[in-house]
Amino acid sequence: MLKELKRLQAEKMELERQFNDLAMLRDQVRKLKEELSTASRLDWLRRGLYGSTPKAAEKLKQPLTSTNKDFNLNVELRQDGSVKVNPGATNAPPPPK
């Protein structure tokens, strides 16, 4: 029993010395932050939230597809720089059924 007590007291003193060392604590905090950010990224990848949306330049490189809305505007551009929006068929009410 006394051997076990002395061993546990020695371990306790060693742990207290280590936790009193600020540099070691800073390293532990840094490692824990890295582990947390890695775990977050892995979780985002698993859920499909990380890296799935294209960035602005990638969007510009993509050709226009059917997912892009096709806006048919009927406008008149005048030489003086003014603009006149002409009502077109897009604003007409739907035909009666």
C-alpha positions in Angstrom: 0.0 0.0 0.0 2.8 2.4 0.9 4.5 1.8 -2.5 1.2 2.5 -4.3 0.7 5.7 -2.3 4.2 7.0 -3.0 3.8 6.2 -6.7 0.5 8.1 -6.9 2.0 11.0 -5.0 4.9 11.1 -7.4 2.5 11.1 -10.4 0.4 13.8 -8.8 3.5 16.0 -8.3 4.6 15.4 -11.9 1.2 16.4 -13.2 1.0 19.5 -11.0 4.5 20.5 -12.3 3.4 20.0 -15.9 0.1 22.0 -15.5 2.0 24.8 -13.8 4.2 25.1 -16.9 2.5 27.8 -19.1 4.4 26.9 -22.2 3.1 23.3 -22.0 -0.4 24.5 -21.5 -0.2 26.8 -24.5 1.0 23.8 -26.6 -1.9 21.7 -25.3 -4.4 24.4 -26.1 -2.9 24.8 -29.6 -3.1 21.1 -30.2 -6.7 20.9 -29.0 -7.7 23.8 -31.3 -6.1 22.1 -34.3 -7.9 18.8 -33.4 -11.2 20.7 -33.1 -10.8 22.5 -36.4 -9.9 19.2 -38.1 -12.9 17.5 -36.6 -15.1 20.3 -37.7 -13.8 20.1 -41.3 -14.3 16.4 -41.4 -17.8 16.8 -40.1 -18.6 19.4 -42.8 -17.1 17.1 -45.5 -19.2 14.2 -44.2 -22.4 16.4 -44.3 -21.4 17.9 -47.7 -21.1 21.4 -46.5 -17.3 22.0 -47.0 -16.0 22.9 -50.4 -19.3 22.0 -52.2 -20.2 25.5 -53.4 -18.2 27.0 -56.2 -16.4 30.2 -55.6 -17.1 33.4 -57.5 -14.3 32.9 -60.1 -15.4 29.3 -60.6 -19.0 30.5 -61.2 -17.8 33.0 -63.9 -15.9 30.2 -65.7 -19.0 28.0 -65.9 -21.1 28.3 -69.1 -24.6 29.5 -68.8 -26.9 26.5 -68.1 -30.6 25.9 -67.8 -30.4 26.6 -64.1 -29.8 30.2 -64.9 -33.0 32.2 -65.2 -33.8 33.6 -68.7 -35.1 37.1 -68.3 -36.7 38.5 -71.4 -36.9 42.2 -71.0 -38.4 44.5 -73.5 -36.4 47.8 -73.1 -35.6 50.7 -75.3 -32.1 52.4 -74.9 -32.1 55.9 -76.2 -29.0 57.8 -77.4 -29.2 60.2 -74.5 -28.7 57.3 -72.1 -32.3 57.1 -70.9 -34.1 53.8 -70.8 -37.7 53.0 -71.4 -39.2 49.7 -70.3 -41.9 48.5 -72.6 -44.5 46.2 -71.2 -44.2 42.9 -72.9 -45.9 39.5 -73.0 -44.2 38.5 -69.7 -46.4 41.0 -67.8 -49.6 39.9 -69.5 -52.1 38.0 -67.3 -52.4 34.3 -68.0 -55.0 33.2 -70.5 -58.4 32.2 -69.0 -59.0 28.5 -68.7 
